[in-house]
Amino acid sequence: MDIGFIGLGQIGFPIARRLLEAGHTVVAYDTRPEAQQRLVALGARPETSPRRIADRVETVFTSLPSPQACLEVALGAGGLVHGSAISTLVDLSSSGQQVARRIHAVLAERQIALIDSPVSGGVVGAEKGSLAVMVSGLHERVQAVLPALEVLGRTFYLGEIPGAAQTMKLINNMLSATALAATAEALALGVKSGLDAQNMIDVLNAGSGATTASLDKFPRSVLTGTFDYGFATGLMVKDLRLYLEEAHELHMTLSVSESVEQQWGKTLDREGAESDFTCIVKPIEDAAGVKIRAQGLGR
């Protein structure tokens, strides 16, 4: 399959590389020349704008960092909507249901199908092809791109409602963010009371307190003090706020989710948007006066 690919960041680059390795032809664009050149060195064909990609191929994948970037790439003056060849846009980004619906409506006027396909699993999942791939869009169009999507991981079809997969991704990230924040608070209490951080993680993972935070994120990036899991704090906060916007649209009050977002907002203010999202642990540690580390790793 000939695939256009726009957005070669931490998630987009390994996804595009896997598509190349699976035998697909990839025409790539990124605003950062160095990222584009890395993929060209692996066999991709370069292009100079989203519009030019949309003039060359029928199927375009995007992996972008914000709703604004999604709107600009899809609908902007040099965007995909103006291409002469494109018939399907597969958006791997987390942009929220409202943006997805807006893009869908405009593209539909040009007989271009939007397939929402946000992913979960982080950089490691993108590299290994083990992502959870959430998909919504016209069933026949989804079937046409399924061989490419299955290269990325396990696919979950959520129906034809525009933005349905975006809602599912926001739900996933809210639960992931909650687990990380709650685990940080619980372990800080334990360390302050005299318990060993590694022992606590072992107990949680053997019992009912296990979460993706205790099973993966804490052992890899918190207990080691490396804080390098590979997902930015700013991106997590963006997704949490999109989630709360959707709750507002549905006239729902979500007190737990609002509290979680507030803690993440504090982390954003203190650690910065580019910090690793496991840094949510740091202000909680400081407030408790402890470090949640494996023995001998006290950074």
C-alpha positions as CSV (number, residue, x, y, z in Angstrom):
1,M,0.0,0.0,0.0
2,D,1.2,3.5,-0.8
3,I,0.9,5.5,2.5
4,G,1.5,9.2,3.2
5,F,2.8,9.8,6.7
6,I,2.9,13.2,8.5
7,G,4.3,13.6,12.0
8,L,7.5,11.7,12.8
9,G,7.7,12.3,16.6
10,Q,8.3,9.8,19.4
11,I,5.3,7.7,18.4
12,G,5.0,8.6,14.7
13,F,8.6,7.7,13.7
14,P,8.6,4.1,14.9
15,I,5.1,3.6,13.5
16,A,6.2,4.9,10.1
17,R,9.3,2.7,10.3
18,R,7.2,-0.4,11.0
19,L,5.0,0.4,8.0
20,L,8.2,0.5,5.8
21,E,9.5,-2.7,7.3
22,A,6.1,-4.4,6.5
23,G,6.6,-3.6,2.8
24,H,4.4,-0.5,2.5
25,T,5.6,2.5,0.5
26,V,5.8,5.5,2.7
27,V,5.9,9.2,1.6
28,A,6.8,11.2,4.6
29,Y,6.7,14.8,5.8
30,D,7.6,16.4,9.1
31,T,8.3,20.1,10.0
32,R,11.7,19.0,11.3
33,P,14.0,18.1,8.4
34,E,16.2,15.9,10.6
35,A,13.2,13.6,11.5
36,Q,12.2,13.3,7.9
37,Q,15.7,12.5,6.8
38,R,16.0,9.7,9.4
39,L,13.0,8.0,7.8
40,V,14.2,8.7,4.3
41,A,17.5,6.9,5.2
42,L,15.3,3.9,6.0
43,G,13.6,3.9,2.6
44,A,10.8,6.5,2.8
45,R,10.2,9.0,0.1
46,P,10.3,12.7,1.2
47,E,7.7,15.3,0.5
48,T,7.6,19.0,1.3
49,S,4.0,19.6,2.6
50,P,0.8,17.9,3.6
51,R,-0.8,19.1,0.4
52,R,1.9,17.6,-1.8
53,I,1.5,14.3,0.0
54,A,-2.3,14.4,-0.6
55,D,-1.6,15.0,-4.3
56,R,0.5,11.8,-4.5
57,V,-1.3,9.1,-2.4
58,E,-4.8,8.0,-1.6
59,T,-4.2,7.1,2.0
60,V,-2.5,9.4,4.5
61,F,-1.6,8.7,8.1
62,T,-1.1,11.5,10.6
63,S,0.5,11.4,14.1
64,L,0.4,14.9,15.5
65,P,0.9,16.5,19.0
66,S,-2.2,18.7,19.3
67,P,-5.8,19.4,18.1
68,Q,-4.6,22.6,16.5
69,A,-1.9,20.7,14.5
70,C,-4.6,18.2,13.4
71,L,-6.8,21.0,12.1
72,E,-4.0,22.8,10.3
73,V,-2.7,19.7,8.6
74,A,-6.1,18.4,7.6
75,L,-7.9,21.7,6.8
76,G,-5.4,24.5,6.6
77,A,-4.4,26.5,3.5
78,G,-1.7,23.8,2.6
79,G,-3.7,21.0,4.1
80,L,-4.7,17.5,3.1
81,V,-8.3,18.6,2.1
82,H,-6.9,20.4,-0.9
83,G,-5.1,17.3,-2.3
84,S,-6.1,15.7,-5.6
85,A,-5.3,12.1,-4.8
86,I,-6.3,11.6,-1.1
87,S,-9.4,9.5,-0.4
88,T,-8.7,8.4,3.2
89,L,-7.2,10.2,6.2
90,V,-6.1,7.9,9.1
91,D,-5.5,10.1,12.2
92,L,-3.4,8.4,14.9
93,S,-3.4,11.5,17.0
94,S,-5.3,12.3,20.2
95,S,-7.4,15.3,19.2
96,G,-10.7,14.8,20.9
97,Q,-14.2,14.1,19.5
98,Q,-15.1,17.7,18.7
99,V,-12.1,18.2,16.5
100,A,-12.6,14.8,14.9
101,R,-16.2,15.7,14.0
102,R,-15.1,19.0,12.5
103,I,-12.5,17.4,10.3
104,H,-14.9,14.7,9.3
105,A,-17.5,17.1,8.2
106,V,-15.2,19.2,6.0
107,L,-13.4,16.2,4.5
108,A,-16.8,14.5,3.7
109,E,-17.7,17.4,1.5
110,R,-14.7,16.4,-0.7
111,Q,-15.5,12.7,-0.5
112,I,-12.5,12.1,1.8
113,A,-13.1,9.6,4.6
114,L,-11.7,10.2,8.1
115,I,-10.7,7.2,10.1
116,D,-10.0,8.1,13.8
117,S,-7.3,5.7,15.0
118,P,-5.6,7.0,18.2
119,V,-3.2,4.5,19.8
120,S,-2.1,3.5,23.2
121,G,1.1,1.8,24.4
122,G,3.8,4.4,24.2
123,V,7.1,4.4,22.4
124,V,7.8,0.8,23.3
125,G,4.5,-0.3,21.9
126,A,5.1,1.7,18.7
127,E,8.5,0.1,18.3
128,K,7.3,-3.4,19.0
129,G,4.0,-3.2,17.1
130,S,2.1,-3.9,20.2
131,L,-0.1,-0.8,20.4
132,A,-3.8,-0.8,21.2
133,V,-5.2,0.7,18.0
134,M,-8.7,2.3,18.5
135,V,-10.6,2.7,15.3
136,S,-13.8,4.5,14.2
137,G,-15.0,5.3,10.7
138,L,-16.9,3.9,7.8
139,H,-16.5,0.1,8.0
140,E,-15.6,-0.4,4.4
141,R,-12.9,2.2,4.6
142,V,-11.5,0.8,7.8
143,Q,-11.4,-2.7,6.2
144,A,-9.3,-1.2,3.3
145,V,-6.6,0.1,5.6
146,L,-6.7,-2.7,8.2
147,P,-3.6,-4.5,6.8
148,A,-1.6,-1.3,7.6
149,L,-3.3,-0.8,11.0
150,E,-2.6,-4.3,12.0
151,V,1.1,-3.7,11.6
152,L,0.9,-1.3,14.5
153,G,-0.7,-3.7,17.0
154,R,-4.1,-5.0,18.1
155,T,-7.1,-3.1,16.5
156,F,-10.4,-2.4,18.2
157,Y,-13.3,-1.2,15.9
158,L,-15.6,1.2,17.8
159,G,-18.2,1.9,15.1
160,E,-18.9,4.6,12.5
161,I,-19.7,7.6,14.7
162,P,-17.1,10.3,14.0
163,G,-14.8,10.7,16.9
164,A,-15.8,7.5,18.8
165,A,-12.2,6.3,18.9
166,Q,-11.1,9.6,20.2
167,T,-13.5,9.3,23.1
168,M,-12.1,5.8,23.9
169,K,-8.5,7.1,23.8
170,L,-9.4,9.9,26.3
171,I,-11.1,7.4,28.6
172,N,-8.0,5.2,28.4
173,N,-5.6,8.1,29.2
174,M,-7.7,9.4,32.1
175,L,-7.5,6.0,33.7
176,S,-3.8,5.7,33.0
177,A,-3.2,9.2,34.5
178,T,-5.3,8.4,37.5
179,A,-3.4,5.2,38.2
180,L,0.0,7.0,37.9
181,A,-1.1,9.8,40.3
182,A,-2.8,7.6,42.8
183,T,0.2,5.1,42.9
184,A,2.6,8.0,43.5
185,E,0.6,9.2,46.5
186,A,0.2,5.7,47.9
187,L,3.9,4.9,47.6
188,A,4.9,8.2,49.0
189,L,2.8,7.4,52.1
190,G,4.4,4.0,52.3
191,V,7.9,5.2,52.0
192,K,7.3,7.9,54.6
193,S,6.0,5.3,57.0
194,G,9.1,3.2,56.6
195,L,8.2,0.7,53.8
196,D,10.6,-0.1,51.0
197,A,9.5,1.1,47.6
198,Q,10.4,-2.0,45.7
199,N,8.7,-4.3,48.2
200,M,5.5,-2.2,47.9
201,I,5.6,-2.5,44.1
202,D,6.1,-6.3,44.4
203,V,3.1,-6.6,46.8
204,L,0.8,-4.4,44.6
205,N,1.7,-6.4,41.5
206,A,0.8,-9.6,43.2
207,G,-2.5,-8.3,44.6
208,S,-5.5,-6.3,43.7
209,G,-3.7,-3.0,43.7
210,A,-1.8,-3.7,40.4
211,T,-2.1,-1.2,37.6
212,T,-0.1,-0.3,34.5
213,A,1.7,2.3,36.8
214,S,2.9,-0.4,39.3
215,L,3.5,-3.1,36.6
216,D,5.5,-1.0,34.2
217,K,5.9,2.8,34.7
218,F,7.2,2.7,38.3
219,P,9.7,-0.2,37.8
220,R,11.0,1.3,34.6
221,S,11.2,5.0,35.2
222,V,10.4,5.9,38.8
223,L,12.2,3.4,41.1
224,T,15.2,3.9,38.9
225,G,15.0,7.7,39.0
226,T,15.4,7.9,35.3
227,F,12.0,9.5,34.5
228,D,12.3,8.5,30.9
229,Y,9.2,6.5,30.0
230,G,8.7,8.4,26.7
231,F,5.4,10.4,27.0
232,A,5.3,14.1,27.7
233,T,3.5,15.7,30.7
234,G,2.1,18.3,28.3
235,L,0.5,15.6,26.1
236,M,-1.1,13.9,29.1
237,V,-2.5,17.2,30.4
238,K,-3.9,18.0,26.9
239,D,-5.7,14.7,26.9
240,L,-7.1,15.1,30.4
241,R,-8.4,18.5,29.5
242,L,-10.0,17.2,26.3
243,Y,-11.6,14.5,28.4
244,L,-13.1,17.1,30.8
245,E,-14.3,19.2,27.8
246,E,-16.1,16.2,26.5
247,A,-17.7,15.6,30.0
248,H,-18.8,19.3,29.9
249,E,-20.4,18.8,26.5
250,L,-22.3,15.8,28.0
251,H,-23.4,17.9,31.0
252,M,-21.5,15.6,33.4
253,T,-19.6,16.6,36.6
254,L,-16.7,14.3,37.2
255,S,-15.2,15.1,40.6
256,V,-12.5,12.4,40.6
257,S,-11.3,13.3,37.1
258,E,-11.2,17.0,38.0
259,S,-9.0,16.2,41.0
260,V,-6.7,14.1,38.8
261,E,-6.4,16.9,36.3
262,Q,-5.6,19.4,39.0
263,Q,-2.6,17.3,40.2
264,W,-1.4,16.9,36.6
265,G,-1.7,20.7,36.1
266,K,0.5,21.2,39.1
267,T,3.1,18.9,37.6
268,L,2.9,20.8,34.3
269,D,3.5,24.1,36.0
270,R,6.4,22.8,37.9
271,E,8.1,20.3,35.6
272,G,7.2,21.8,32.2
273,A,5.4,20.4,29.2
274,E,8.4,18.5,27.8
275,S,9.1,16.6,31.0
276,D,8.4,12.9,31.1
277,F,4.9,12.2,32.5
278,T,6.3,10.0,35.2
279,C,7.6,13.3,36.7
280,I,4.1,13.6,38.3
281,V,5.8,11.7,41.1
282,K,8.2,14.6,41.9
283,P,5.9,17.2,43.5
284,I,4.2,14.4,45.4
285,E,7.6,13.3,46.7
286,D,8.6,16.8,47.7
287,A,5.3,17.4,49.5
288,A,5.9,14.2,51.5
289,G,9.7,14.7,51.9
290,V,10.6,11.3,50.5
291,K,12.0,9.7,47.4
292,I,10.3,6.7,45.9
293,R,13.3,4.7,44.7
294,A,14.7,1.2,44.7
295,Q,17.4,0.7,47.3
296,G,20.6,2.4,46.3
297,L,18.9,4.6,43.7
298,G,18.1,7.7,45.6
299,R,18.1,10.3,42.8
